[in-house]
Amino acid sequence: MAPVLTDDQILQLGALRRALHQTPEVSGEEIQTAARIALELAQAGADRIWTGLGGHGVAAEFKGSQQGPTVLIRCELDGLPIQEVSEAPHRSEYAGKGHLCGHDGHMVMVLGLALTLAKRPQHGRVILLFQPAEETGAGAAAVIADPRWPQIRPDYAFAYHNVPGRPLAEIGLCLGPSNCASRGMKINFTGKTSHAAAPEDGISPGSVMAQLMQDLPLLGPGGPMQDDFALATLTHAHLGEPSFGIAPGSGELRLTLRSQTDARMDQMVADAENLLDAALDQVDGLQAQITWHDVFLASVNAAEAADLATAAAQKLDLAQHVMTTPMRWSEDFGRFGLDGATSAMLFIGSGEDQPQLHNPNFDFPDALIPTGVSLLARILDQILATPTHD
């Protein structure tokens, strides 16, 4: 297969990736990143560009000369609120923020695809979506809720995520579920403080919190990744004030619920709420409020989309890893499938010795850029019947 990018383009994309890495913006704050992406898309010859989608999202349209299906390729704009620990010259310039999940690399692969679309005739159209707020699970839903979404809504949708621990440039694909559902449960307790010498005159959440810290994790013991897989992880607990003279009158618990299916998640949510209600019955006057955060639905690959990705990888002679179980971590990309697109989340190995996602020293390998662009281009060729690169 002839390369779809020139050597100069590959070098330029690598330099752009490192520049993006230096200036990460977290979910909901991707203003400068979005502006840079919009400029790059305009220079690549996009026929139309939407900005401010679902927050700071950017989408570009590349139209063919004839009518046909719409194919969306999606990547993420946001970085993480984690301090980068690196000696790389392109390390983050922003304290407490870093592109430690590889979204900088994902963006550049999609921009590389834009360079190929500007000169390739096709029917149908391609939408390149640079989505905001993936890390919080809010971005995809916000984009779909944007009143301009009907102008964009695709027939097919594809996305990448890099995977540390897998061989460099290996393509991984799940048949069916690809990413677990998850959500954060925060419980705030309100009682009444009292002097530590007279705790009976107050209303302490301590006993209820202690019971829930034992019972809530039992809702999801983990185990084999099957349809009934569920994992409940206690992530934070706070009781009262750091004092010896005050019996506590408030507290907070945080828990992450995770499941392979949305139906199993619904059951976990109901069970968690029932446990809380039962615990509150044991302490008169104690009140509690649940709020839900970082809500991710399960991502499920459509068979047709998975077949297209598999065929593209085979045509490019790329190593493939057929995954029998989904990733435990979550992705909000699944919402595009629920919105009606025939979709698939693809995985690309970022190296067996690569630090894990969200590690403070993670850095996306630029060597993946040509492979990522070539696979996306091949998928588009298959759907839109454009001339091949043989």
C-alpha positions as a Markdown table, in Angstrom:
| # | Residue | x | y | z |
|---|---|---|---|---|
| 1 | Met | 0.0 | 0.0 | 0.0 |
| 2 | Ala | 1.3 | 3.4 | -0.9 |
| 3 | Pro | 1.4 | 5.9 | 2.1 |
| 4 | Val | -1.5 | 8.3 | 2.2 |
| 5 | Leu | 0.7 | 11.0 | 3.8 |
| 6 | Thr | 4.0 | 12.4 | 2.5 |
| 7 | Asp | 7.1 | 12.4 | 4.7 |
| 8 | Asp | 6.8 | 16.2 | 5.1 |
| 9 | Gln | 3.2 | 15.9 | 6.2 |
| 10 | Ile | 4.1 | 13.2 | 8.8 |
| 11 | Leu | 6.8 | 15.5 | 10.2 |
| 12 | Gln | 4.4 | 18.5 | 10.3 |
| 13 | Leu | 1.8 | 16.4 | 12.1 |
| 14 | Gly | 4.2 | 15.2 | 14.7 |
| 15 | Ala | 5.3 | 18.8 | 15.4 |
| 16 | Leu | 1.6 | 19.8 | 15.7 |
| 17 | Arg | 1.0 | 16.9 | 18.1 |
| 18 | Arg | 3.8 | 18.1 | 20.3 |
| 19 | Ala | 2.6 | 21.7 | 20.2 |
| 20 | Leu | -0.9 | 20.5 | 21.3 |
| 21 | His | 0.7 | 18.4 | 24.0 |
| 22 | Gln | 2.3 | 21.5 | 25.5 |
| 23 | Thr | -1.0 | 23.4 | 25.8 |
| 24 | Pro | -3.6 | 21.0 | 27.2 |
| 25 | Glu | -7.1 | 22.3 | 28.2 |
| 26 | Val | -9.4 | 20.3 | 30.4 |
| 27 | Ser | -13.0 | 19.4 | 29.7 |
| 28 | Gly | -15.1 | 22.4 | 29.1 |
| 29 | Glu | -12.1 | 24.8 | 28.7 |
| 30 | Glu | -10.9 | 23.8 | 25.2 |
| 31 | Ile | -11.1 | 27.3 | 23.8 |
| 32 | Gln | -7.6 | 27.7 | 22.4 |
| 33 | Thr | -7.3 | 24.0 | 21.3 |
| 34 | Ala | -10.6 | 24.4 | 19.3 |
| 35 | Ala | -9.4 | 27.6 | 17.7 |
| 36 | Arg | -6.2 | 25.9 | 16.5 |
| 37 | Ile | -8.1 | 22.9 | 15.2 |
| 38 | Ala | -10.6 | 25.1 | 13.3 |
| 39 | Leu | -7.6 | 26.9 | 11.7 |
| 40 | Glu | -6.0 | 23.7 | 10.6 |
| 41 | Leu | -9.2 | 22.4 | 9.1 |
| 42 | Ala | -9.7 | 25.6 | 7.1 |
| 43 | Gln | -6.2 | 25.3 | 5.8 |
| 44 | Ala | -6.9 | 21.6 | 4.9 |
| 45 | Gly | -9.7 | 22.7 | 2.6 |
| 46 | Ala | -12.9 | 21.8 | 4.6 |
| 47 | Asp | -16.1 | 22.8 | 2.8 |
| 48 | Arg | -17.8 | 23.8 | 6.0 |
| 49 | Ile | -16.7 | 24.2 | 9.7 |
| 50 | Trp | -18.9 | 24.3 | 12.7 |
| 51 | Thr | -17.5 | 25.7 | 16.0 |
| 52 | Gly | -18.9 | 25.9 | 19.5 |
| 53 | Leu | -20.6 | 22.5 | 19.1 |
| 54 | Gly | -21.8 | 21.2 | 22.5 |
| 55 | Gly | -19.5 | 23.6 | 24.2 |
| 56 | His | -16.2 | 24.0 | 22.3 |
| 57 | Gly | -16.6 | 21.2 | 19.8 |
| 58 | Val | -15.4 | 21.7 | 16.2 |
| 59 | Ala | -16.7 | 19.8 | 13.1 |
| 60 | Ala | -15.6 | 20.0 | 9.5 |
| 61 | Glu | -17.4 | 18.8 | 6.4 |
| 62 | Phe | -15.7 | 17.4 | 3.3 |
| 63 | Lys | -18.3 | 16.9 | 0.6 |
| 64 | Gly | -18.1 | 14.6 | -2.4 |
| 65 | Ser | -19.3 | 15.3 | -5.9 |
| 66 | Gln | -22.2 | 13.0 | -5.6 |
| 67 | Gln | -24.8 | 12.1 | -3.0 |
| 68 | Gly | -24.0 | 9.3 | -0.6 |
| 69 | Pro | -23.7 | 8.3 | 3.1 |
| 70 | Thr | -22.3 | 10.5 | 5.8 |
| 71 | Val | -19.3 | 9.1 | 7.7 |
| 72 | Leu | -18.2 | 10.7 | 11.0 |
| 73 | Ile | -14.7 | 10.3 | 12.3 |
| 74 | Arg | -14.5 | 11.5 | 15.9 |
| 75 | Cys | -11.6 | 12.5 | 18.2 |
| 76 | Glu | -11.4 | 14.4 | 21.5 |
| 77 | Leu | -10.2 | 17.9 | 22.4 |
| 78 | Asp | -9.7 | 17.7 | 26.1 |
| 79 | Gly | -6.7 | 17.0 | 28.4 |
| 80 | Leu | -6.7 | 15.9 | 32.0 |
| 81 | Pro | -6.4 | 17.8 | 35.4 |
| 82 | Ile | -3.2 | 15.8 | 36.2 |
| 83 | Gln | 0.3 | 17.3 | 36.6 |
| 84 | Glu | 2.6 | 15.9 | 33.9 |
| 85 | Val | 5.9 | 14.5 | 35.1 |
| 86 | Ser | 8.2 | 14.5 | 32.1 |
| 87 | Glu | 11.6 | 15.7 | 30.9 |
| 88 | Ala | 10.3 | 15.9 | 27.3 |
| 89 | Pro | 10.9 | 19.3 | 25.7 |
| 90 | His | 7.2 | 19.4 | 24.7 |
| 91 | Arg | 5.9 | 18.7 | 28.2 |
| 92 | Ser | 2.8 | 20.6 | 29.3 |
| 93 | Glu | 3.3 | 24.3 | 30.0 |
| 94 | Tyr | 0.2 | 24.4 | 32.2 |
| 95 | Ala | 0.5 | 23.4 | 35.8 |
| 96 | Gly | -1.8 | 20.6 | 36.8 |
| 97 | Lys | -2.9 | 19.9 | 33.3 |
| 98 | Gly | -1.7 | 17.3 | 30.8 |
| 99 | His | -2.5 | 15.4 | 27.6 |
| 100 | Leu | -2.0 | 12.2 | 29.5 |
| 101 | Cys | -4.6 | 10.1 | 27.6 |
| 102 | Gly | -3.4 | 10.7 | 24.0 |
| 103 | His | -6.1 | 13.0 | 22.8 |
| 104 | Asp | -3.4 | 15.1 | 21.3 |
| 105 | Gly | -2.4 | 12.2 | 19.1 |
| 106 | His | -6.0 | 11.3 | 18.3 |
| 107 | Met | -6.6 | 14.9 | 17.1 |
| 108 | Val | -3.5 | 14.9 | 14.9 |
| 109 | Met | -4.5 | 11.6 | 13.2 |
| 110 | Val | -7.9 | 13.0 | 12.3 |
| 111 | Leu | -6.2 | 16.2 | 11.0 |
| 112 | Gly | -3.9 | 14.0 | 8.9 |
| 113 | Leu | -7.0 | 12.4 | 7.5 |
| 114 | Ala | -8.2 | 15.9 | 6.6 |
| 115 | Leu | -5.1 | 16.4 | 4.5 |
| 116 | Thr | -6.0 | 13.4 | 2.4 |
| 117 | Leu | -9.7 | 14.4 | 2.0 |
| 118 | Ala | -8.8 | 17.7 | 0.4 |
| 119 | Lys | -7.5 | 16.0 | -2.7 |
| 120 | Arg | -9.5 | 12.8 | -2.9 |
| 121 | Pro | -12.8 | 12.7 | -4.9 |
| 122 | Gln | -15.6 | 10.9 | -3.3 |
| 123 | His | -19.4 | 10.6 | -3.1 |
| 124 | Gly | -21.2 | 11.2 | 0.1 |
| 125 | Arg | -19.5 | 13.3 | 2.8 |
| 126 | Val | -17.1 | 13.0 | 5.7 |
| 127 | Ile | -17.5 | 14.8 | 9.0 |
| 128 | Leu | -14.5 | 15.2 | 11.2 |
| 129 | Leu | -15.6 | 15.9 | 14.7 |
| 130 | Phe | -13.3 | 17.2 | 17.4 |
| 131 | Gln | -15.4 | 16.6 | 20.5 |
| 132 | Pro | -15.2 | 18.5 | 23.8 |
| 133 | Ala | -15.4 | 17.1 | 27.3 |
| 134 | Glu | -14.9 | 13.4 | 26.7 |
| 135 | Glu | -13.1 | 12.9 | 30.0 |
| 136 | Thr | -16.3 | 13.9 | 32.0 |
| 137 | Gly | -18.7 | 11.9 | 29.8 |
| 138 | Ala | -20.6 | 15.1 | 29.0 |
| 139 | Gly | -19.2 | 16.0 | 25.5 |
| 140 | Ala | -20.9 | 13.5 | 23.2 |
| 141 | Ala | -24.4 | 14.2 | 24.7 |
| 142 | Ala | -23.9 | 17.9 | 24.5 |
| 143 | Val | -22.8 | 17.7 | 20.8 |
| 144 | Ile | -25.9 | 15.6 | 20.0 |
| 145 | Ala | -28.1 | 18.0 | 21.8 |
| 146 | Asp | -26.7 | 21.0 | 19.9 |
| 147 | Pro | -29.5 | 22.4 | 17.6 |
| 148 | Arg | -27.0 | 22.1 | 14.6 |
| 149 | Trp | -26.5 | 18.4 | 15.1 |
| 150 | Pro | -29.2 | 17.4 | 12.5 |
| 151 | Gln | -27.0 | 19.1 | 9.8 |
| 152 | Ile | -24.2 | 16.8 | 10.8 |
| 153 | Arg | -25.9 | 13.5 | 11.9 |
| 154 | Pro | -24.0 | 10.6 | 10.3 |
| 155 | Asp | -24.9 | 7.2 | 8.9 |
| 156 | Tyr | -21.5 | 5.8 | 10.1 |
| 157 | Ala | -19.2 | 6.8 | 13.0 |
| 158 | Phe | -15.7 | 5.7 | 13.9 |
| 159 | Ala | -13.3 | 6.7 | 16.6 |
| 160 | Tyr | -9.8 | 5.6 | 17.9 |
| 161 | His | -8.3 | 5.2 | 21.3 |
| 162 | Asn | -4.7 | 4.3 | 21.9 |
| 163 | Val | -4.0 | 1.4 | 24.2 |
| 164 | Pro | -0.7 | 1.2 | 26.2 |
| 165 | Gly | 0.5 | -2.3 | 26.8 |
| 166 | Arg | -0.4 | -3.5 | 23.3 |
| 167 | Pro | 2.1 | -3.8 | 20.5 |
| 168 | Leu | 2.7 | -0.5 | 18.6 |
| 169 | Ala | 0.2 | 0.0 | 15.8 |
| 170 | Glu | -1.7 | -3.2 | 16.5 |
| 171 | Ile | -5.4 | -2.7 | 15.8 |
| 172 | Gly | -7.8 | -4.0 | 18.4 |
| 173 | Leu | -11.5 | -4.4 | 17.9 |
| 174 | Cys | -14.3 | -5.7 | 20.1 |
| 175 | Leu | -17.3 | -7.5 | 18.6 |
| 176 | Gly | -20.2 | -6.1 | 20.5 |
| 177 | Pro | -19.5 | -4.1 | 23.7 |
| 178 | Ser | -16.2 | -2.1 | 23.5 |
| 179 | Asn | -16.3 | 0.0 | 26.6 |
| 180 | Cys | -18.1 | -0.3 | 30.0 |
| 181 | Ala | -20.7 | 2.0 | 31.3 |
| 182 | Ser | -19.7 | 4.0 | 34.4 |
| 183 | Arg | -20.9 | 6.8 | 36.6 |
| 184 | Gly | -19.8 | 8.6 | 39.7 |
| 185 | Met | -22.2 | 8.6 | 42.7 |
| 186 | Lys | -21.7 | 11.4 | 45.3 |
| 187 | Ile | -23.7 | 11.2 | 48.5 |
| 188 | Asn | -23.8 | 14.3 | 50.7 |
| 189 | Phe | -25.0 | 13.8 | 54.3 |
| 190 | Thr | -26.5 | 16.5 | 56.4 |
| 191 | Gly | -27.1 | 16.1 | 60.2 |
| 192 | Lys | -26.2 | 18.3 | 63.1 |
| 193 | Thr | -22.9 | 18.9 | 64.9 |
| 194 | Ser | -22.5 | 18.7 | 68.7 |
| 195 | His | -19.9 | 19.0 | 71.3 |
| 196 | Ala | -17.7 | 15.9 | 71.3 |
| 197 | Ala | -18.6 | 15.5 | 75.0 |
| 198 | Ala | -22.3 | 15.2 | 74.1 |
| 199 | Pro | -22.5 | 13.4 | 70.7 |
| 200 | Glu | -26.1 | 12.3 | 71.6 |
| 201 | Asp | -27.2 | 15.9 | 71.1 |
| 202 | Gly | -26.1 | 15.9 | 67.5 |
| 203 | Ile | -27.0 | 13.9 | 64.4 |
| 204 | Ser | -23.9 | 12.2 | 63.0 |
| 205 | Pro | -23.7 | 10.5 | 59.6 |
| 206 | Gly | -20.7 | 8.4 | 60.9 |
| 207 | Ser | -22.5 | 5.1 | 61.5 |
| 208 | Val | -24.5 | 5.3 | 58.2 |
| 209 | Met | -21.3 | 6.1 | 56.3 |
| 210 | Ala | -19.4 | 3.3 | 57.9 |
| 211 | Gln | -22.2 | 0.8 | 56.9 |
| 212 | Leu | -22.4 | 2.1 | 53.4 |
| 213 | Met | -18.6 | 1.9 | 53.0 |
| 214 | Gln | -18.9 | -1.8 | 53.5 |
| 215 | Asp | -22.2 | -2.4 | 51.7 |
| 216 | Leu | -21.9 | -0.3 | 48.5 |
| 217 | Pro | -18.7 | -2.0 | 47.1 |
| 218 | Leu | -20.6 | -5.3 | 47.4 |
| 219 | Leu | -22.9 | -4.2 | 44.7 |
| 220 | Gly | -20.1 | -4.7 | 42.2 |
| 221 | Pro | -17.5 | -7.2 | 43.2 |
| 222 | Gly | -15.9 | -7.3 | 39.7 |
| 223 | Gly | -15.0 | -10.7 | 38.4 |
| 224 | Pro | -15.1 | -12.1 | 34.9 |
| 225 | Met | -16.1 | -9.7 | 32.2 |
| 226 | Gln | -19.6 | -11.0 | 31.2 |
| 227 | Asp | -23.0 | -9.4 | 30.7 |
| 228 | Asp | -23.5 | -9.2 | 34.5 |
| 229 | Phe | -20.1 | -7.7 | 35.2 |
| 230 | Ala | -20.4 | -5.0 | 37.8 |
| 231 | Leu | -17.7 | -3.1 | 39.8 |
| 232 | Ala | -18.3 | -0.6 | 42.6 |
| 233 | Thr | -15.3 | 1.3 | 43.7 |
| 234 | Leu | -15.2 | 3.5 | 46.8 |
| 235 | Thr | -13.1 | 6.5 | 45.8 |
| 236 | His | -13.6 | 9.1 | 48.6 |
| 237 | Ala | -14.9 | 9.6 | 52.1 |
| 238 | His | -15.1 | 12.7 | 54.3 |
| 239 | Leu | -16.7 | 12.9 | 57.8 |
| 240 | Gly | -17.0 | 16.1 | 59.7 |
| 241 | Glu | -14.2 | 18.5 | 60.5 |
| 242 | Pro | -10.6 | 17.8 | 61.5 |
| 243 | Ser | -11.2 | 18.5 | 65.1 |
| 244 | Phe | -11.3 | 16.7 | 68.5 |
| 245 | Gly | -14.0 | 18.8 | 70.0 |
| 246 | Ile | -16.8 | 18.5 | 67.4 |
| 247 | Ala | -19.0 | 15.5 | 66.8 |
| 248 | Pro | -19.6 | 15.5 | 63.0 |
| 249 | Gly | -22.8 | 16.8 | 61.4 |
| 250 | Ser | -21.9 | 16.3 | 57.7 |
| 251 | Gly | -20.1 | 13.9 | 55.5 |
| 252 | Glu | -19.6 | 12.8 | 51.9 |
| 253 | Leu | -19.1 | 9.5 | 50.1 |
| 254 | Arg | -18.0 | 9.0 | 46.5 |
| 255 | Leu | -18.3 | 5.8 | 44.5 |
| 256 | Thr | -17.7 | 4.8 | 40.9 |
| 257 | Leu | -20.2 | 2.3 | 39.5 |
| 258 | Arg | -19.1 | 0.3 | 36.4 |
| 259 | Ser | -20.8 | -2.3 | 34.3 |
| 260 | Gln | -20.6 | -4.0 | 30.9 |
| 261 | Thr | -24.2 | -3.1 | 30.0 |
| 262 | Asp | -26.5 | -0.2 | 30.6 |
| 263 | Ala | -29.2 | -2.5 | 32.0 |
| 264 | Arg | -26.8 | -3.8 | 34.6 |
| 265 | Met | -25.9 | -0.2 | 35.4 |
| 266 | Asp | -29.6 | 0.7 | 35.9 |
| 267 | Gln | -29.8 | -2.2 | 38.4 |
| 268 | Met | -26.7 | -1.0 | 40.3 |
| 269 | Val | -28.1 | 2.5 | 40.6 |
| 270 | Ala | -31.4 | 1.2 | 42.0 |
| 271 | Asp | -29.7 | -1.1 | 44.4 |
| 272 | Ala | -27.4 | 1.7 | 45.6 |
| 273 | Glu | -30.3 | 4.1 | 46.2 |
| 274 | Asn | -32.2 | 1.3 | 48.1 |
| 275 | Leu | -29.1 | 0.7 | 50.4 |
| 276 | Leu | -28.9 | 4.4 | 51.2 |
| 277 | Asp | -32.6 | 4.6 | 52.0 |
| 278 | Ala | -32.3 | 1.6 | 54.3 |
| 279 | Ala | -29.3 | 3.0 | 56.1 |
| 280 | Leu | -31.0 | 6.4 | 56.6 |
| 281 | Asp | -33.9 | 4.7 | 58.3 |
| 282 | Gln | -31.5 | 3.9 | 61.2 |
| 283 | Val | -30.7 | 7.5 | 62.1 |
| 284 | Asp | -33.5 | 9.9 | 62.8 |
| 285 | Gly | -33.1 | 13.3 | 61.3 |
| 286 | Leu | -30.2 | 12.5 | 59.0 |
| 287 | Gln | -30.6 | 13.6 | 55.4 |
| 288 | Ala | -28.7 | 12.7 | 52.3 |
| 289 | Gln | -28.7 | 13.8 | 48.7 |
| 290 | Ile | -27.3 | 11.8 | 45.7 |
| 291 | Thr | -25.9 | 13.5 | 42.7 |
| 292 | Trp | -24.6 | 11.7 | 39.6 |
| 293 | His | -21.4 | 12.7 | 37.8 |
| 294 | Asp | -19.3 | 11.6 | 34.8 |
| 295 | Val | -22.1 | 9.5 | 33.4 |
| 296 | Phe | -20.9 | 7.2 | 30.5 |
| 297 | Leu | -23.2 | 4.8 | 28.7 |
| 298 | Ala | -21.8 | 1.5 | 27.4 |
| 299 | Ser | -20.2 | 1.7 | 24.0 |
| 300 | Val | -21.3 | -1.1 | 21.6 |
| 301 | Asn | -19.8 | -1.8 | 18.2 |
| 302 | Ala | -22.2 | -2.5 | 15.3 |
| 303 | Ala | -21.3 | -5.6 | 13.4 |
| 304 | Glu | -21.2 | -3.8 | 10.0 |
| 305 | Ala | -18.8 | -1.1 | 11.3 |
| 306 | Ala | -16.6 | -3.7 | 12.9 |
| 307 | Asp | -16.4 | -5.7 | 9.7 |
| 308 | Leu | -15.4 | -2.6 | 7.8 |
| 309 | Ala | -12.6 | -1.8 | 10.2 |
| 310 | Thr | -11.4 | -5.4 | 10.1 |
| 311 | Ala | -11.3 | -5.5 | 6.3 |
| 312 | Ala | -9.4 | -2.2 | 6.3 |
| 313 | Ala | -6.8 | -3.5 | 8.7 |
| 314 | Gln | -6.4 | -6.6 | 6.7 |
| 315 | Lys | -5.9 | -4.7 | 3.5 |
| 316 | Leu | -3.2 | -2.7 | 5.1 |
| 317 | Asp | -1.6 | -5.8 | 6.6 |
| 318 | Leu | -1.9 | -4.4 | 10.1 |
| 319 | Ala | -1.6 | -6.8 | 13.1 |
| 320 | Gln | -5.0 | -7.3 | 14.6 |
| 321 | His | -6.2 | -8.2 | 18.1 |
| 322 | Val | -9.8 | -9.6 | 18.2 |
| 323 | Met | -11.0 | -8.7 | 21.7 |
| 324 | Thr | -13.4 | -11.0 | 23.4 |
| 325 | Thr | -14.2 | -8.6 | 26.3 |
| 326 | Pro | -14.6 | -4.8 | 26.4 |
| 327 | Met | -12.3 | -2.3 | 28.0 |
| 328 | Arg | -13.2 | -1.6 | 31.7 |
| 329 | Trp | -12.7 | 2.1 | 31.2 |
| 330 | Ser | -15.4 | 4.2 | 29.7 |
| 331 | Glu | -15.9 | 6.3 | 26.5 |
| 332 | Asp | -18.8 | 8.5 | 25.6 |
| 333 | Phe | -18.5 | 7.6 | 21.9 |
| 334 | Gly | -21.2 | 5.0 | 22.3 |
| 335 | Arg | -23.9 | 7.8 | 22.3 |
| 336 | Phe | -23.4 | 8.3 | 18.6 |
| 337 | Gly | -24.4 | 4.7 | 18.0 |
| 338 | Leu | -27.5 | 5.2 | 20.2 |
| 339 | Asp | -28.3 | 8.2 | 18.1 |
| 340 | Gly | -28.5 | 6.0 | 15.0 |
| 341 | Ala | -25.0 | 5.8 | 13.5 |
| 342 | Thr | -23.5 | 2.4 | 12.5 |
| 343 | Ser | -20.5 | 2.8 | 14.7 |
| 344 | Ala | -17.3 | 1.2 | 16.0 |
| 345 | Met | -14.7 | 2.2 | 18.5 |
| 346 | Leu | -11.2 | 1.1 | 17.4 |
| 347 | Phe | -8.1 | 0.6 | 19.5 |
| 348 | Ile | -4.6 | 1.1 | 18.4 |
| 349 | Gly | -1.6 | -0.3 | 20.4 |
| 350 | Ser | 0.7 | 2.5 | 21.7 |
| 351 | Gly | 3.5 | 0.2 | 22.8 |
| 352 | Glu | 4.0 | -2.6 | 25.3 |
| 353 | Asp | 6.3 | -0.5 | 27.4 |
| 354 | Gln | 4.2 | 2.7 | 27.2 |
| 355 | Pro | 3.0 | 4.2 | 30.5 |
| 356 | Gln | -0.7 | 3.6 | 31.1 |
| 357 | Leu | -3.4 | 6.1 | 30.3 |
| 358 | His | -3.7 | 8.9 | 32.9 |
| 359 | Asn | -0.2 | 8.2 | 34.2 |
| 360 | Pro | 1.7 | 11.5 | 34.8 |
| 361 | Asn | 4.4 | 10.5 | 32.3 |
| 362 | Phe | 2.2 | 9.3 | 29.4 |
| 363 | Asp | 3.1 | 10.7 | 26.0 |
| 364 | Phe | 1.4 | 9.6 | 22.7 |
| 365 | Pro | 3.9 | 8.0 | 20.3 |
| 366 | Asp | 4.1 | 10.0 | 17.1 |
| 367 | Ala | 5.0 | 6.8 | 15.2 |
| 368 | Leu | 1.3 | 5.9 | 15.3 |
| 369 | Ile | 0.2 | 8.9 | 13.2 |
| 370 | Pro | 0.7 | 7.3 | 9.7 |
| 371 | Thr | -1.0 | 4.1 | 10.7 |
| 372 | Gly | -4.0 | 5.8 | 12.2 |
| 373 | Val | -4.5 | 8.0 | 9.1 |
| 374 | Ser | -4.1 | 5.1 | 6.7 |
| 375 | Leu | -6.6 | 2.9 | 8.5 |
| 376 | Leu | -9.2 | 5.7 | 8.7 |
| 377 | Ala | -8.7 | 6.5 | 5.0 |
| 378 | Arg | -9.1 | 2.9 | 4.1 |
| 379 | Ile | -12.4 | 2.7 | 6.0 |
| 380 | Leu | -13.7 | 5.8 | 4.2 |
| 381 | Asp | -12.7 | 4.2 | 0.8 |
| 382 | Gln | -14.8 | 1.2 | 1.6 |
| 383 | Ile | -17.9 | 3.1 | 2.5 |
| 384 | Leu | -17.7 | 5.9 | 0.0 |
| 385 | Ala | -16.2 | 3.9 | -2.9 |
| 386 | Thr | -13.4 | 6.3 | -3.5 |
| 387 | Pro | -10.4 | 5.4 | -5.5 |
| 388 | Thr | -8.0 | 3.1 | -3.6 |
| 389 | His | -4.4 | 3.8 | -2.7 |
| 390 | Asp | -3.0 | 0.6 | -4.3 |
